Amino acid sequence: MVAISVICMLILISTFTLYKSAQSRQVDLQGKMLNVEVNRVQRAIEVNLQKEAYFLVWLASSFEAEGVIDGKSWRVATQDVTRTFPFFSGLYWLNLEHKLQWTTPGTFSPNHLKADWKTSPPVGLNNMPVLSKLSTSDVLRHSNGDLSIEMLHPVIIEGKVVGYLGASYDIKKMVEAIATQFLTGNQTLVLSAGTVPFFGELPDAFVALSTTVDVIALGDVWQMTVWQQSNFDMSYFSLPMLIFIAGIVVTVLVGISLYLLEVNIIGRRAESDTVSMLKEEILQRREMESQLQFTANHDPQTHLPNRFAMETYLERSIRSDQDIVLLCVALDKLQEINDMYGHIVADQLLMEAAKRFKTVLPPHAILARVSNDQFMVACAGMSQLEAEMQANNIKICLEEEFYIEDNDILTTCAIGIAYRYNNDLQAEELLRHADTAAHKAKALGSRKVVAYNQTMQEQLTRKKELERAIRNAINNDELKLHFQPQVDLRTRQIVGVEALVRWESDNGTMISPDIIIQTAEETGLMQRLGHWVVDSALKQFSHMLDERCAPKCIAINVSGHEFQDGYLADYVIRSVTRYDIPPSRVQIELTEQVFIENLERNQHILNRLTTSGISLAIDDFGTGYSSLAYLKHFPVNTVKIDRGFIKDLPQSKDDLVICQAVVSMANLLQLKVVAEGVETLDQQELLRNIGCNFAQGHYYYTPMPAEELMVLLKKQRAGRLFPASS
């Protein structure tokens, strides 16, 4: 028994030793496997975050490349984003005041106001820091238990930030998907920012295995812990079991040997699978980087190099001291083609145009698409004469008819040429010069080729300075009103005045009203300027009424942009009432274009004015779409003959015939006729002879401040004012 007991004890000790060894080996192997799985989960989270961030940067770059952002381009660029990138809760657009403007999907409500923004550190992609402008928030916890990160990227067009592209990224959904893919049912994932977990919970009791690593989450570092409960049976064997094991020691030893062998095979297989998976992830990452590199440097439609790639090529060529010629080809009426035939035809037209350009370009030329309707061609070592010949070849090949989707399409282009005329010229300046020359060619009409010169830049600079000065004048209330009297040709007495806006620049130059109005329309200040003119003119006229020297009527010009304001009529009527002016003594002057555009709507506004007693005049009659057809639709009672038909009288017979026709037509329709720009006695006498009874111009009075006008009116009332130009 002793011997048997000893043998049994030895067998028990051997069996127990082998059991503990196998158990320790399994724990070690599970620990290694857990580390591998944790690393895979870590990489998956980081790759997913960076991939979505790269997409947001790419989308911002696409908007910058297009050069314009509106509701239509927003919908086109973001319509399939949530389907392609399911972890995005939505995209949104903030204007410069960080106010929400557009969202995708439409029902999405971002949480950017709750975000504590921080800038992500630069992440290199082929030596290009693609995340250097991206801002991210901390993890935001929502009332429904969801977790998200807000991302925000500025969009820069022509060197200025025009808005911010934002995205809300569903962290909870992404982590749950990764945990489902990589972890088993008895493994639990916990993510913490600092010491506070925001996803999952740490165990209260002892666990068999756990591993903690840092996760680089764009602008933050999270701590990720994966833990699992023990799956071993920790109880000891009973004595009958020990007797049974002693009886089948060989079977137990063989089983243990086979078990250890299987553990070894499983370990090796797991290691091999892990290595294969890592190789596949590395390959996918390289492919993604290659795709991002291509996207960053090429136009998505034509697959031609984009503006960024062109600028890189120019910088490289300039550093090598090569002479570069840059051609900017601006297609005409591309938007009209898009509206008429659809964007598919328009996109196909761009593809076909690019193919034609390649057939006429030299082999060493670089063709790029830099905006919606612009291509650029860079040629090294080309003379100015060769560049102009090349531009003509491009123009000729484009003017041949296109056959797309059973449609015959004709298009033309304007071409700007820029030369590197000095060694200090940089790539960005060369691109800007080509753009400037192309815009100049387009302004001159289709099929033009214009080479850049320094005068263009000086003109643009002067125009910009003038626009800035006029904008400041409007904002700072530096404008003034002058009044030009209207004279009765029979009595040569003042019977009306026209209010004209004036502004004097810093150098003492008086800026014309046309430039002031054009600047106000382009800068969005037209409504404010128009209200100021109406209010100031009626205030001065009210003062004339109080002084009992007011003429019969005051005329106020209203521009087409201002007339689109649906509240214009109400504002004029309220101002007339506020200053207690008889409405019959107020006249609104409009150009012919205002009358014919949006006929029904404009007719409604004009009827509201005339119903209140305010009269209407057609300014610059004869320069637009003069027609009896629209005169009968509107309650007009005054026609003003444009000064262009007056200045050459009486020498110009054509102008005389036109003036006679206008006066005769107006008299038949019982309309008042005012001739503008009368400068000589001969002009006055001729106009009076053909039946025109009213005129204004420098022959009588130049535009003057209200104080000078009131002096004249008081003299006229007292009978001490001689007839005008007598």
C-alpha positions in Angstrom: 0.0 0.0 0.0 2.9 2.3 0.9 4.5 1.6 -2.4 1.2 2.1 -4.2 0.5 5.2 -2.2 4.0 6.5 -3.1 3.4 5.7 -6.8 0.0 7.2 -6.7 1.4 10.2 -4.9 4.1 10.5 -7.5 1.5 10.2 -10.3 -0.7 12.7 -8.5 2.2 15.1 -8.1 3.2 14.7 -11.8 -0.3 15.1 -12.9 -0.9 18.2 -10.7 2.5 19.6 -11.8 1.6 19.1 -15.5 -1.9 20.6 -14.8 -0.5 23.7 -13.2 2.1 24.1 -15.9 -0.5 23.8 -18.7 -2.8 26.2 -16.8 0.1 28.7 -16.4 0.9 28.3 -20.1 -2.7 28.9 -21.1 -2.9 32.1 -18.9 0.3 33.3 -20.5 -1.0 32.6 -24.0 -4.3 34.3 -23.3 -2.4 37.2 -22.0 -0.4 37.4 -25.2 -3.6 37.0 -27.3 -5.2 39.7 -25.2 -2.3 42.0 -25.9 -2.6 41.3 -29.6 -6.3 41.9 -29.6 -5.9 45.1 -27.6 -3.3 46.4 -30.1 -5.7 45.5 -33.0 -8.6 47.3 -31.2 -6.2 50.3 -30.5 -5.1 50.5 -34.2 -8.7 50.1 -35.4 -9.9 53.0 -33.3 -7.0 55.3 -34.3 -7.3 54.4 -38.0 -11.1 55.0 -38.0 -10.7 58.4 -36.3 -7.9 59.4 -38.6 -9.7 58.1 -41.7 -12.8 60.2 -40.9 -10.6 63.2 -40.1 -8.8 62.8 -43.4 -12.2 62.7 -45.2 -13.3 65.9 -43.4 -10.0 67.6 -44.5 -10.4 66.3 -48.0 -14.0 67.6 -48.2 -12.9 71.0 -47.0 -10.1 71.0 -49.7 -12.8 70.1 -52.3 -14.8 73.1 -51.3 -11.7 75.3 -51.4 -10.9 74.0 -54.9 -14.4 74.8 -56.1 -14.0 78.4 -54.9 -17.6 78.8 -53.9 -19.8 77.3 -51.3 -23.6 77.5 -51.5 -26.6 75.3 -50.7 -26.4 73.4 -53.9 -22.7 72.6 -53.7 -23.2 71.6 -50.1 -26.0 69.1 -50.9 -24.0 67.6 -53.8 -20.8 67.1 -51.7 -22.5 65.7 -48.6 -25.6 63.8 -49.8 -24.1 60.3 -49.4 -21.7 61.0 -46.5 -23.7 59.3 -43.8 -24.2 56.2 -46.0 -20.5 56.0 -46.9 -19.2 56.9 -43.4 -21.8 55.4 -41.0 -20.0 56.6 -37.9 -20.8 60.2 -38.9 -23.9 61.4 -37.1 -24.0 64.3 -39.5 -22.1 67.2 -41.2 -22.8 70.9 -40.7 -21.6 74.3 -42.0 -20.8 77.3 -39.7 -20.5 80.8 -41.2 -17.8 83.2 -40.0 -19.9 84.1 -36.9 -20.0 80.4 -36.1 -23.7 80.3 -36.8 -25.3 77.1 -38.1 -26.1 77.4 -41.9 -26.5 73.9 -43.4 -26.7 70.4 -42.0 -26.6 66.9 -43.5 -28.9 65.1 -42.9 -31.4 68.0 -42.7 -32.8 66.8 -39.3 -29.4 66.6 -37.8 -28.7 69.0 -34.8 -24.9 69.4 -34.0 -23.4 69.9 -30.6 -20.7 72.4 -31.5 -21.8 74.9 -28.9 -21.0 72.3 -26.1 -17.6 71.6 -27.5 -14.3 72.7 -25.9 -12.3 73.0 -29.1 -8.7 72.0 -29.3 -6.4 71.8 -32.4 -5.3 68.4 -33.5 -1.5 67.9 -33.7 -0.2 67.7 -37.4 -0.2 64.2 -38.7 2.1 63.6 -41.7 0.8 62.2 -44.9 3.7 62.0 -47.5 5.3 65.1 -45.8 2.0 67.0 -45.9 0.4 67.9 -42.5 -3.2 67.2 -43.5 -4.7 67.6 -40.0 -2.9 70.8 -39.0 -6.1 73.0 -39.2 -8.5 70.4 -37.7 -10.1 71.2 -34.3 -11.7 68.6 -32.2 -13.7 68.5 -29.0 -13.5 66.3 -25.9 -15.9 63.3 -25.8 -19.4 64.6 -25.4 -21.9 62.5 -23.5 -25.6 63.0 -24.5 -28.7 62.5 -22.5 -29.6 59.3 -24.4 -26.3 57.7 -23.5 -24.6 58.4 -26.9 -21.0 59.6 -27.1 -19.6 61.8 -29.8 -16.6 64.0 -30.9 -17.1 67.2 -32.7 -14.6 68.0 -35.6 -14.3 71.5 -37.1 -12.1 72.5 -40.1 -11.8 76.0 -41.6 -12.5 76.4 -45.4 -10.2 79.0 -47.0 -10.9 80.5 -50.3 -8.6 83.1 -51.9 -6.6 83.3 -48.6 -9.7 84.0 -46.5 -11.7 81.8 -44.1 -15.2 81.7 -45.5 -16.6 79.3 -43.0 -16.1 76.1 -41.0 -16.9 72.5 -42.0 -18.0 70.5 -39.0 -18.8 66.9 -38.3 -20.2 65.0 -35.4 -18.6 61.6 -35.0 -20.5 58.8 -33.1 -17.8 57.4 -30.8 -20.1 54.9 -29.1 -21.3 53.4 -32.4 -17.7 53.1 -33.7 -16.3 51.5 -30.5 -19.2 49.1 -30.3 -18.6 48.0 -33.9 -14.9 47.5 -33.3 -15.5 45.6 -30.0 -18.0 43.3 -31.8 -15.4 42.6 -34.5 -12.3 42.0 -32.4 -13.4 41.0 -28.9 -15.1 37.9 -27.6 -18.2 37.7 -25.3 -16.2 37.4 -22.0 -14.0 40.4 -22.8 -15.0 44.0 -21.8 -13.7 47.2 -23.3 -13.3 50.4 -21.2 -12.2 53.8 -22.5 -11.2 56.6 -20.2 -10.2 60.2 -20.6 -7.8 60.7 -17.7 -9.2 58.8 -14.7 -12.9 59.0 -15.7 -14.3 56.2 -17.9 -16.7 57.3 -20.6 -17.2 53.9 -22.3 -17.7 50.7 -20.4 -17.1 50.0 -16.7 -14.1 48.7 -14.8 -14.7 45.5 -12.8 -15.3 45.6 -9.1 -14.0 42.1 -8.4 -10.7 40.3 -9.3 -10.4 39.5 -13.0 -8.1 37.0 -14.6 -6.6 39.3 -17.3 -6.6 43.0 -18.1 -4.4 45.2 -20.4 -4.3 49.0 -20.6 -2.9 51.0 -23.5 -3.0 54.6 -24.7 -5.1 55.5 -27.8 -4.1 58.6 -29.8 -7.5 60.1 -30.5 -6.7 63.1 -32.8 -6.2 66.0 -30.3 -6.4 63.8 -27.1 -5.1 60.6 -25.5 -7.5 58.0 -24.1 -6.7 55.1 -21.9 -8.1 51.8 -23.2 -8.5 48.8 -20.9 -9.7 45.3 -21.9 -10.4 42.8 -19.1 -11.9 39.3 -19.0 -13.1 36.9 -16.3 -11.2 33.7 -15.6 -12.6 30.7 -17.5 -10.7 28.1 -15.5 -12.2 25.6 -13.0 -10.2 26.5 -9.8 -11.5 23.7 -7.5 -9.3 20.8 -6.5 -9.8 17.1 -7.4 -11.5 14.8 -4.8 -9.8 11.6 -3.5 -11.9 9.2 -5.6 -10.8 11.2 -8.7 -7.2 11.0 -7.6 -7.6 7.2 -7.2 -9.2 7.1 -10.7 -6.4 9.2 -12.2 -3.8 6.9 -10.5 -5.5 4.0 -12.2 -5.5 5.6 -15.7 -2.1 7.5 -15.3 -1.1 6.6 -18.9 -4.3 7.9 -20.4 -4.0 11.1 -18.3 -0.4 11.6 -19.3 -1.2 11.0 -23.0 -4.2 13.4 -22.7 -2.0 16.0 -21.0 0.6 15.6 -23.7 -1.9 16.0 -26.4 -3.4 19.0 -24.6 -0.1 20.7 -24.4 0.5 20.0 -28.1 -2.8 21.5 -29.0 -2.1 24.5 -26.9 1.1 25.0 -28.7 -0.5 24.6 -32.1 -3.3 27.0 -31.2 -0.7 29.5 -30.1 1.3 29.3 -33.3 -1.9 29.5 -35.4 -3.0 32.6 -33.5 0.4 34.2 -33.9 0.3 33.4 -37.7 -3.2 34.8 -38.0 -2.1 38.0 -36.1 0.9 38.5 -38.4 -1.3 38.0 -41.5 -3.8 40.5 -40.2 -1.1 43.0 -39.4 0.3 42.7 -42.9 -3.2 43.2 -44.4 -3.8 46.3 -42.2 -0.4 47.7 -43.3 -1.3 47.1 -47.0 -4.7 48.8 -46.5 -3.1 51.7 -44.8 -0.7 52.2 -47.7 -3.5 52.0 -50.2 -5.5 54.5 -48.3 -2.6 56.9 -48.1 -2.0 56.5 -51.8 -5.7 57.2 -52.5 -5.7 60.3 -50.2 -2.5 61.5 -52.0 -4.2 61.2 -55.3 -7.4 62.9 -54.1 -5.4 65.8 -52.6 -3.6 66.4 -55.9 -6.2 65.6 -58.6 -9.6 66.9 -59.7 -12.3 64.2 -58.9 -14.1 64.7 -62.3 -11.4 64.8 -64.9 -8.6 63.1 -62.8 -6.4 66.0 -64.0 -4.0 67.7 -61.5 -5.8 70.3 -59.4 -4.7 73.8 -58.4 -2.6 72.5 -55.5 -0.7 70.1 -57.8 -0.2 72.9 -60.4 1.2 75.2 -57.7 3.5 72.5 -56.5 4.8 71.9 -60.1 5.3 75.7 -60.6 7.2 76.0 -57.3 9.5 73.1 -58.3 10.0 74.6 -61.8 10.8 78.1 -60.4 13.3 76.6 -57.9 15.1 75.1 -60.9 15.2 78.6 -62.6 13.1 77.4 -65.6 11.2 80.0 -67.7 7.5 79.2 -67.3 4.5 80.2 -69.3 1.1 79.7 -67.7 -2.2 79.7 -69.7 -5.6 80.0 -67.9 -8.5 78.7 -70.1 -11.9 79.9 -68.9 -14.8 78.1 -70.5 -17.8 80.3 -71.4 -21.4 79.5 -70.4 -20.7 76.3 -68.5 -23.4 77.1 -66.0 -25.9 77.7 -68.8 -25.0 74.3 -70.3 -25.4 72.7 -66.8 -28.8 74.3 -66.4 -30.0 73.4 -69.9 -28.7 69.8 -70.3 -27.9 68.7 -66.7 -24.7 68.2 -64.7 -24.0 64.8 -66.4 -23.7 66.5 -69.8 -21.7 69.4 -68.3 -19.3 67.0 -66.6 -18.9 65.0 -69.9 -18.2 68.3 -71.7 -15.3 69.0 -69.3 -13.9 65.5 -69.9 -14.1 65.9 -73.7 -12.6 69.4 -73.5 -9.7 68.0 -71.4 -9.1 65.3 -74.1 -9.1 67.9 -76.9 -6.6 70.1 -75.0 -4.2 67.2 -74.7 -4.2 66.6 -78.4 -2.9 70.1 -79.2 -0.5 70.6 -76.2 3.2 69.7 -76.4 4.2 66.5 -74.6 6.0 68.4 -71.7 3.0 70.7 -71.0 1.1 70.2 -67.7 -2.7 70.4 -67.9 -4.7 71.0 -64.7 -8.3 71.8 -63.8 -8.2 74.5 -61.2 -11.8 75.4 -60.7 -15.3 74.6 -62.0 -14.8 76.2 -65.5 -11.1 76.9 -65.6 -8.2 74.8 -66.9 -4.5 75.8 -66.6 -1.6 74.8 -68.9 2.0 75.2 -67.7 4.7 75.0 -70.3 8.4 75.3 -69.5 10.8 77.0 -72.0 8.1 78.5 -74.2 8.4 82.0 -75.7 5.7 84.6 -75.7 5.0 84.1 -79.4 4.7 80.3 -79.0 2.4 80.8 -76.0 0.0 83.0 -78.0 0.1 80.4 -80.9 -0.6 77.6 -78.3 -3.5 79.7 -76.9 -5.0 80.0 -80.4 -4.7 76.3 -80.9 -6.5 75.6 -77.7 -9.3 78.1 -78.6 -9.7 76.6 -82.1 -9.9 73.0 -80.8 -12.5 73.9 -78.2 -14.8 75.7 -80.7 -15.4 72.5 -82.7 -18.9 71.1 -81.9 -19.3 68.6 -79.1 -21.7 65.6 -79.4 -22.7 64.5 -76.0 -25.8 62.5 -75.0 -27.4 63.2 -78.4 -26.9 67.0 -77.9 -24.9 69.3 -80.2 -23.0 71.7 -77.9 -21.0 74.7 -78.9 -18.8 76.5 -76.4 -16.0 79.0 -76.5 -13.4 80.2 -74.0 -11.3 83.2 -72.9 -7.6 82.6 -72.3 -5.2 84.5 -70.0 -1.5 84.2 -70.4 1.0 84.9 -67.6 4.8 85.0 -68.0 7.5 84.8 -65.4 8.9 88.2 -66.2 11.3 88.4 -63.2 13.2 85.9 -61.1 11.4 87.0 -57.9 8.0 85.9 -59.2 6.5 83.1 -57.1 4.1 80.3 -58.1 1.2 81.8 -56.2 1.7 85.2 -58.0 2.0 83.5 -61.4 -1.3 81.7 -60.8 -3.0 84.9 -59.7 -1.6 86.7 -62.8 -3.1 84.0 -65.1 -6.4 84.3 -63.3 -6.4 88.0 -63.7 -5.6 87.9 -67.4 -8.4 85.3 -68.0 -10.9 87.4 -66.1 -9.9 90.4 -68.2 -10.2 88.3 -71.4 -13.7 87.2 -70.3 -14.7 90.7 -69.6 -13.7 91.7 -73.1 -16.0 89.0 -74.6 -15.7 85.4 -75.6 -12.8 84.1 -77.8 -10.3 86.6 -76.4 -6.7 86.0 -75.5 -5.1 88.4 -73.1 -1.5 88.4 -71.7 -1.0 89.7 -68.2 0.6 93.0 -67.6 1.3 95.1 -64.5 -1.4 97.6 -65.4 -4.1 95.0 -64.7 -2.9 94.6 -61.1 -2.7 98.3 -60.6 -6.3 98.7 -61.9 -7.5 95.9 -59.6 -5.7 97.5 -56.7 -7.2 101.0 -57.4 -10.7 99.4 -57.8 -10.3 97.6 -54.5 -9.1 100.7 -52.7 -12.0 102.7 -54.1 -14.5 100.0 -53.1 -13.1 99.9 -49.6 -13.2 103.7 -49.3 -16.9 103.9 -50.6 -17.9 101.0 -48.2 -16.3 102.9 -45.3 -18.1 106.0 -46.4 -21.5 104.3 -46.4 -20.8 102.6 -43.0 -19.5 105.9 -41.5 -22.3 108.1 -42.9 -19.9 110.2 -44.9 -22.2 110.5 -48.0 -24.0 113.7 -48.9 -27.1 114.6 -50.9 -27.1 117.2 -53.6 -30.1 118.4 -55.5 -30.3 119.3 -59.2 -33.3 121.6 -60.1 -35.6 120.7 -63.0 -36.8 123.7 -65.1 -40.0 124.5 -66.9 -38.8 125.4 -70.5 -41.7 127.8 -70.9 -41.1 129.9 -67.8 -37.6 128.7 -67.0 -38.6 128.5 -63.4 -37.6 125.6 -61.0 -40.5 123.2 -60.8 -38.8 120.2 -59.3 -35.5 118.8 -57.9 -33.8 115.4 -58.2 -31.9 114.1 -55.2 -28.4 112.8 -56.1 -26.0 111.0 -53.7 -22.4 112.4 -53.6 -19.2 111.5 -51.9 -15.8 113.2 -51.9 -12.7 111.0 -51.7 -9.7 111.8 -49.5 -7.9 113.4 -52.5 -10.8 115.7 -53.1 -12.2 113.9 -56.1 -16.0 113.8 -56.4 -17.1 110.2 -57.0 -20.0 109.8 -59.3 -23.3 108.3 -58.1 -23.0 105.4 -60.6 -19.8 104.1 -58.9 -21.3 104.6 -55.4 -24.4 102.6 -56.3 -22.4 99.9 -58.0 -20.2 99.5 -55.0 -23.2 99.4 -52.7 -24.8 96.7 -54.8 -21.6 94.6 -54.9 -21.0 94.9 -51.1 -24.6 94.2 -50.0 -25.1 97.8 -48.6 -27.7 98.8 -51.3 -30.7 98.5 -49.0 -29.0 100.6 -46.3 -27.9 103.2 -48.8 -31.3 103.3 -50.4 -33.1 103.9 -47.1 -30.6 106.6 -46.2 -31.2 108.4 -49.5 -35.0 108.2 -49.2 -35.0 109.3 -45.6 -32.5 112.2 -46.1 -34.1 113.5 -49.3 -37.6 113.5 -47.7 -36.2 115.2 -44.6 -34.7 118.0 -46.6 -37.9 118.4 -48.7 -39.9 118.6 -45.5 -37.7 121.4 -44.3 -38.3 123.2 -47.6 -42.0 122.8 -47.1 -41.7 124.3 -43.6 -39.7 127.2 -45.1 -42.5 127.6 -47.8 -40.0 127.4 -50.6 -40.3 123.8 -51.8 -40.7 123.1 -55.5 -43.7 121.1 -56.8 -41.9 117.8 -56.8 -38.8 115.9 -55.5 -37.5 113.0 -57.5 -35.6 110.1 -55.8 -33.7 107.4 -57.8 -34.2 103.8 -56.8 -31.8 101.1 -58.2 -32.9 97.7 -59.4 -31.2 95.9 -56.5 -33.0 98.1 -54.0 -36.3 97.6 -55.8 -36.0 93.8 -55.1 -36.6 94.6 -51.5 -40.2 93.8 -50.9 -40.5 96.4 -48.1 -39.3 99.3 -50.3 -42.8 100.6 -51.0 -43.8 100.4 -47.3 -40.6 102.3 -46.3 -41.2 105.1 -48.8 -44.8 105.4 -47.8 -43.9 105.4 -44.1 -41.2 108.0 -44.7 -43.6 110.3 -46.6 -46.1 110.0 -43.7 -43.5 110.5 -41.0 -42.3 113.8 -42.6 -45.9 114.9 -43.4 -45.2 115.4 -47.1 -48.1 115.3 -49.6 -47.5 112.1 -51.6 -48.3 113.8 -54.9 -45.1 115.9 -54.4 -42.9 112.8 -54.3 -41.7 111.0 -57.4 -39.7 107.7 -57.6 -37.4 107.3 -60.6 -36.7 103.8 -61.9 -34.8 102.4 -64.9 -36.5 100.6 -67.7 -34.9 97.3 -66.5 -36.8 97.4 -63.2 -40.1 97.6 -65.1 -39.6 94.6 -67.3 -38.0 92.2 -64.8 -40.4 90.1 -62.7 -43.4 91.9 -64.3 -46.2 90.7 -61.9 -44.2 91.3 -58.7 -42.9 94.7 -59.7 -46.3 95.8 -61.0 -47.8 95.0 -57.5 -45.1 97.1 -55.8 -45.5 100.0 -58.2 -49.3 100.0 -57.8 -48.9 100.2 -54.0 -46.8 103.4 -54.5 -49.1 105.0 -56.9 -52.2 104.1 -54.9 -50.7 106.1 -52.0 -50.4 109.1 -54.3 -46.6 108.8 -55.2 -45.8 109.3 -58.9 -43.4 107.2 -61.0 -40.8 108.2 -63.6 -38.8 106.2 -66.1 -35.2 107.3 -65.8 -32.7 107.1 -68.8 -35.5 106.3 -71.2 -34.3 104.9 -74.5 -31.2 103.2 -73.3 -32.8 99.9 -72.4 -35.8 98.1 -73.6 -38.0 101.0 -74.6 -41.4 99.8 -75.5 -45.0 101.0 -75.5 -46.0 97.5 -74.5 -44.8 97.8 -70.9 -45.7 101.5 -70.5 -49.3 100.5 -70.7 -48.9 98.0 -67.8 -47.5 100.5 -65.3 -48.9 103.7 -63.8 -46.0 105.9 -65.1 -46.6 109.7 -65.5 -43.0 110.9 -66.3 -40.4 109.9 -68.9 -36.8 111.2 -68.7 -34.9 111.3 -71.9 -31.3 110.0 -71.3 -28.5 112.5 -71.6 -26.9 110.3 -74.3 -29.6 111.5 -76.8 -29.2 115.2 -75.8 -25.4 115.8 -75.8 -25.0 115.7 -79.6 -28.1 117.9 -80.4 -28.8 119.7 -82.6 -26.0 118.3 -84.8 -27.1 114.6 -84.6 -30.1 113.9 -86.8 -30.5 110.4 -85.4 -30.7 111.8 -81.8 -33.2 114.4 -83.0 -35.5 111.8 -84.5 -35.3 109.7 -81.3 -36.1 112.7 -79.1 -39.0 113.7 -81.3 -40.4 110.2 -81.2 -40.1 110.0 -77.4 -41.8 113.4 -76.9 -44.6 112.6 -79.4 -45.2 109.3 -77.8 -45.2 110.8 -74.3 -47.6 113.6 -75.3 -50.0 111.1 -76.9 -49.9 109.1 -73.6 -50.3 112.3 -71.6 -46.9 111.7 -69.9 -44.6 114.4 -68.6 -41.2 114.5 -70.4 -38.0 115.7 -68.8 -34.8 116.1 -70.9 -31.6 115.3 -68.9 -28.1 116.8 -69.5 -29.1 120.0 -71.3 -25.8 122.0 -71.7 -26.4 124.7 -74.4 -29.0 127.2 -75.5 -29.4 125.4 -78.9 -30.3 122.2 -77.1 -32.9 124.1 -75.0 -34.5 125.8 -78.0 -34.7 122.6 -80.0 -36.3 120.6 -77.2 -38.8 123.3 -76.6 -39.7 123.4 -80.3 -40.4 119.7 -80.5 -42.7 119.9 -77.5 -40.5 119.0 -74.5 -41.6 121.2 -71.6 -39.1 120.3 -68.8 -35.3 119.9 -68.6 -32.4 119.7 -66.2 -28.7 120.0 -66.8 -25.6 122.2 -66.2 -27.0 124.8 -68.6 -29.4 125.7 -65.8 -28.0 124.5 -62.5 -25.4 122.0 -61.4 -26.2 119.6 -58.5 -25.9 121.6 -55.2 -26.2 121.2 -51.5 -29.6 121.7 -49.9 -28.6 125.0 -48.4 -27.8 126.5 -51.8 -31.0 125.1 -53.3 -33.1 126.7 -50.6 -31.5 130.1 -51.2 -32.4 129.8 -54.9 -36.0 128.7 -54.1 -36.5 131.5 -51.6 -35.3 134.0 -54.3 -37.7 132.5 -56.8 -40.6 132.7 -54.3 -39.7 136.4 -53.7 -39.6 137.1 -57.4 -35.9 138.0 -57.2 -34.5 135.0 -59.1 -33.9 135.6 -62.8 -35.1 132.8 -65.1 -32.5 130.0 -65.4 -29.7 130.8 -68.0 -31.4 133.9 -69.2 
